[in-house]
Amino acid sequence: MENAQVRWRKICCAVDFSDGAGLALELAAALAQVHDADLVVLHAYSHPASQLADLYTVNAREAANIVRRQHDTELERWRQRAEQLGAPRVQAAMMVGKPDQVIVDFAQREGVDLVVMGTHGRTGLKHVLMGSVAEHVVRRAPCPVLTTRAGAAQVSHSAPA
């Protein structure tokens, strides 16, 4: 593979609105800019009871709609941020389901060349009990997966000379 060049045309940045996802978004936007690639900011979530518990005064359908609107608003902010970071073409997608499975299915169905996502850096018992969405995606994705964690170095947005 001498002189092989990687060319990513479609990059998916999976976000959960955490600090780690923010760094992943910076990295994904920089890569999209360098490769002139499409960037999809994907938010995958399940309906956690903790989010719905605060809304106990409304029925389940109304609660789900409220949560969905909150996620829509936040996802749009992240999509705009990716544009501000220099990604040439940015779309947003939101899906409900088990996040790791949603991300893998999306990457396969949409022909994604690279998934970029943050990790939470769980260790020990927390990791054993909760697992890692990023770890499951890395193991099952149909394409390369680039992970980063909160606290990692900042991303430089300049294209290589």
C-alpha positions, 0 to 999 in steps of 0.5 A, spaced: 500 500 500 505 504 498 503 511 497 496 510 499 491 516 500 485 515 505 479 519 502 473 520 506 467 522 503 462 521 508 464 522 516 459 521 521 460 524 528 456 521 533 454 526 539 451 525 546 452 533 547 458 531 552 465 535 553 468 528 549 463 529 544 465 536 543 472 534 542 470 529 537 465 534 533 472 539 532 476 533 530 470 531 525 469 538 522 477 539 521 477 532 517 471 534 513 474 540 511 481 537 509 477 531 505 472 536 503 467 530 506 460 531 508 459 531 515 453 528 519 452 530 526 448 524 529 445 523 536 442 517 538 438 516 544 433 511 548 428 514 552 431 514 559 426 513 564 430 519 568 428 524 563 421 522 563 420 522 570 421 529 571 415 530 566 410 526 570 405 531 570 404 529 562 402 523 559 408 518 555 407 521 548 407 528 550 413 527 555 417 523 549 415 529 544 418 534 549 424 530 550 425 530 542 424 537 541 429 538 547 434 534 543 432 537 536 434 544 539 441 541 541 442 537 535 441 544 531 446 548 535 451 542 534 450 542 527 451 549 526 457 549 530 460 544 525 459 549 520 462 554 524 468 550 525 469 549 517 466 543 515 463 544 508 457 540 508 453 538 514 447 535 516 444 533 522 440 526 524 437 524 530 434 517 531 431 513 537 434 506 539 440 503 543 445 508 541 451 503 539 446 499 534 443 506 531 450 508 530 453 502 527 446 501 523 446 508 520 454 507 518 452 501 514 446 504 511 448 511 509 455 508 506 459 512 512 467 512 511 469 514 518 465 515 524 468 520 529 466 519 537 468 521 544 468 516 549 467 517 557 473 514 559 469 509 564 474 504 568 473 498 573 466 496 575 462 502 572 465 500 565 463 492 566 456 494 568 455 500 563 459 498 557 462 503 552 458 505 546 464 507 543 467 500 544 461 497 541 461 501 535 469 500 534 467 492 534 461 492 530 462 498 525 463 497 517 468 502 517 474 505 521 472 509 528 476 514 531 475 516 538 477 521 543 476 523 550 474 529 554 481 532 556 485 530 550 489 536 546 485 541 542 484 540 534 488 544 529 483 546 524 488 548 519 489 544 513 496 541 511 500 544 506 
